[in-house]
């Protein structure tokens, strides 16, 4: 875990470095024999030339509100509405298909109202955010182009500590930058960047602007998406983190197929084994995941797990901690069965776990951003809720049941279409709504280009509001 004195900074870029090396690079499946420093340099140069054309610069524009200011002319010390302004950011991305699909970090394009993509040959395109997954910090951007250069996918599970890697991106706005280093650790979690973390740690220099860029082997295979750095100053100190390509690829494929990431779910709460807990539970070592709670009718309960059990292996592989177990289950196919080895009162047991799909989070639990990308979902930026008697009284509604708009992000497609807080939604695309659950079932499958036809009751007046991107 990164020490508290270090600040975790989101990145976007890269600087150039070089090393003269002789000997043999031992890197598991990627082992590269090196006869001399000259031959090694030729390999590095060839890889940089091959991969750099597929790494792009991404510029994003976000609407933010200036800090509010007081006005002595207003009564009772009220504040004027703070003005809005445009804020610009920069990051990197990796072209993964010839027809313009680009993989990047969610934090690079989060809340962006405008996305610009600049290729290595300086061609510039408007980018469309196809889908995002904040839980892994992955996002997919699309540009209208064909015959684009791409990066070859690598298998991140074969990476070994000490393997040589190149980081390619646009650090500090310096496009087409390449740096060199080694994999200094794998399986890093609890970094604090995303909900699902299994980071590759590298000492290849990366800086703000590298986020979303490529981490590749000497063969030019994509094994990671650069995401964050640990630094007391915000600059590179040789500790960078990348999302493993296997995790990023799985997230991207799920996003493109369903518009969201489908994950396996254990159906239980777990925590790490500490030295003290290891003694209390009489465990042979300080690893595994302690089950602290089991959800009714969940995968864990059906497998026979109980509170206090310690899961030590998943399909024969050691479980290092609770985050490791969660990642293993999350990456599993829904409905697949896996063998769990666990300890109960220090005695070994086995169970078969049938993986269930993780429950979807309700939209209303997520606060709407100040500005949203209209292409994510026609109703992006709108917060809906079930109408209750207290809420109806608070919002002065004429009804006491149904679905109500409680908040709308400024600059969202819904706001520009005329939807307002306090509107009670009676129908979505001619389907009646009796509750938020019904609304969510109808709204979730919608694509960015779909029409959302809302029938709303606005203080006694009933009207249709069509919402659709241009």
VENVEN-V550845 format. One record per backbone hydrogen bond with DSSP energy under -1.0 kcal/mol. CO is the residue of the C=O (numbers start at 1). NH is the residue of the N-H. If there is no record, write none. Layout:
CO/NH + CO/NH
This chain:
3/6 + 7/231 + 9/229 + 12/210 + 25/32 + 27/30 + 28/31 + 32/25 + 36/40 + 37/41 + 38/42 + 39/43 + 40/44 + 41/45 + 42/46 + 43/47 + 44/48 + 45/49 + 46/50 + 47/51 + 48/52 + 51/54 + 52/55 + 54/95 + 56/93 + 57/118 + 58/91 + 59/116 + 60/89 + 61/113 + 61/114 + 62/87 + 64/85 + 69/80 + 71/74 + 75/78 + 83/66 + 85/64 + 87/62 + 89/60 + 91/58 + 93/56 + 94/103 + 95/151 + 97/100 + 98/148 + 100/143 + 101/96 + 102/141 + 103/94 + 104/139 + 106/110 + 109/112 + 114/61 + 115/127 + 116/59 + 117/125 + 118/57 + 119/122 + 123/119 + 125/117 + 128/142 + 131/140 + 133/136 + 133/137 + 133/138 + 135/196 + 138/133 + 139/104 + 140/130 + 140/131 + 141/102 + 142/128 + 143/145 + 152/222 + 155/158 + 156/159 + 160/163 + 163/183 + 165/181 + 166/216 + 167/179 + 168/214 + 169/177 + 170/173 + 171/174 + 173/175 + 177/169 + 179/167 + 181/165 + 182/203 + 183/162 + 185/201 + 188/199 + 199/188 + 200/242 + 201/184 + 201/185 + 202/240 + 207/12 + 207/210 + 208/172 + 209/13 + 210/213 + 211/92 + 213/226 + 214/168 + 215/223 + 215/224 + 216/166 + 217/220 + 221/217 + 222/154 + 223/245 + 224/215 + 225/243 + 226/212 + 227/11 + 228/241 + 229/9 + 231/7 + 239/230 + 240/202 + 241/227 + 241/228 + 242/200 + 243/225 + 244/248 + 245/249 + 246/250 + 247/251 + 248/252 + 249/253 + 250/254 + 251/255 + 252/256 + 253/257 + 254/258 + 255/259 + 263/358 + 265/356 + 266/300 + 267/295 + 269/292 + 269/293 + 271/290 + 274/278 + 275/279 + 276/280 + 277/281 + 278/283 + 285/287 + 289/311 + 290/271 + 291/308 + 293/269 + 295/298 + 298/302 + 299/303 + 300/305 + 301/304 + 306/309 + 309/291 + 310/343 + 311/289 + 312/319 + 313/341 + 314/317 + 317/314 + 321/325 + 322/326 + 323/327 + 324/328 + 325/329 + 326/330 + 327/331 + 329/332 + 330/264 + 333/336 + 336/355 + 338/353 + 339/315 + 340/351 + 341/312 + 341/313 + 342/349 + 343/310 + 344/347 + 347/344 + 349/342 + 351/340 + 353/338 + 355/335 + 356/265 + 362/365 + 363/366 + 373/376 + 377/380 + 379/382 + 381/409 + 383/406 + 383/407 + 385/404 + 388/392 + 389/393 + 390/394 + 391/395 + 392/397 + 402/387 + 403/425 + 404/385 + 405/422 + 407/383 + 409/412 + 412/416 + 413/417 + 414/419 + 415/418 + 420/423 + 423/405 + 424/457 + 426/433 + 427/455 + 428/431 + 431/428 + 435/439 + 436/440 + 437/441 + 438/442 + 439/443 + 440/444 + 443/446 + 447/450 + 452/467 + 453/429 + 454/465 + 455/426 + 455/427 + 456/463 + 457/424 + 458/461 + 461/458 + 463/456 + 465/454 + 467/452
